[in-house]
């Protein structure tokens, strides 16, 4: 049977680097991925400014933008005390606003063109 190797064991003759220094931390996101994810969040935040608070909350709940959990039409309808169909209609309108912000908010024209 093989003997366990210490994580403090030197990698080479030079004791500057240890085996633990060479192990990848799977829980850490690569810096480029972190930046990309942050930019996506900022882009979504800017885009969502065309929505009113109710529309925004419905989109956030339906697409898991706040808690990472996708809520069903039933979940959202209970929160707002509206029918599933009404929630669906509000969601469709909000998505249309996000696709074509210039139709709903003249202040978003520059953002939509960027």
N, C-alpha and C positions, 0 to 999 in steps of 0.2 A: 504494500500500500504506500502511496506517495505521502510525503510529509507536507503539511501546510506551509505556505509561504507567507511571511509577514508583509503587510502593506507598507511597513517602514523599511523593507529591504531595499538597498540601493539598486538602481537600474543598471548602472555600469560601475566601473572601478571608481569613478569619481562619485562621491557621496552627495553631490549637489541635488540629484533627482532621486525620488523614491517611487516605488511601484504605485502608491496611492496617487501620485501626481499624474500618472498616465491614464487613470481610469476616468471614463466619461460619466458625467452626472446626467442621467436620463431625465431628472426632474427639472432641469434647467432648459429654457428655450434659447435657441441660438440668437445672438444679438440682432442679426438681420431679420429674423422672424419676429422678434419683439418689436422692432421698429415698424415692420410691415403691419403687425396687428394693431399697434397704436395708431398708425395712419388710417387704417380701416375704421377704427372706432371714431376718430375725429371726422372722417368723411361722412359716416352715418349720422353723427351728431349734427353736422352742418345741414345735411339733407333733411333731417327731421324738423328743422325750424319752420318749414312750411305747414306743418300739421298743428291743429289745435290740441290742447292737452288730452282730450278724450281719444282722438285719433292716434296720438302718439302712444298713449298707454296701451291701446288695443294692439297696435303694431308691435310694441315691445313685448307684450304678453304672447301674442300669436307666434312670433319668431324667436322667442327666448333671448331677447337682447339685454334683459336686466339680470335674470337669474339663471340663464342657460337652459331653462326648461320651456319647451314649446307647449303653450296652453291651448286646449281645444276651444271650439266655439262655445261649448257648454260652460267651460270654466269661466270664460270671459263674460258670457251672458249673465252668469250668477253675480259676478262682481259689479256689473253695471245695471243689473236688474232690467235687462232688455232681452228680447227674444234672440235666439241664435241667428235668425234671418236678418234682424236689424244689425247685429254685430257684423255679420258677413257683408252687409251693404256698406257699413262704415269702413270696414277694412278695404273693400274694393275702391271706395272713394279715396281713402288715404293712399293706397298704392298708386292710384292715378296721379295724385298730387306729387308723389315722389318721382314718378316717371316724367312728368311734365310740369315741373315747378313754375316755369315761366307763365303758365296759364293761370296760376293761382296766387302768385306773389311776385310782383314786379321787382322786389328787392333781391330775388333769387336769380335774376337773369344772368348776372355775372358768374354766379356759382355754376349754373347749368352749362354755361359756355366753356368753363375752365376744364 
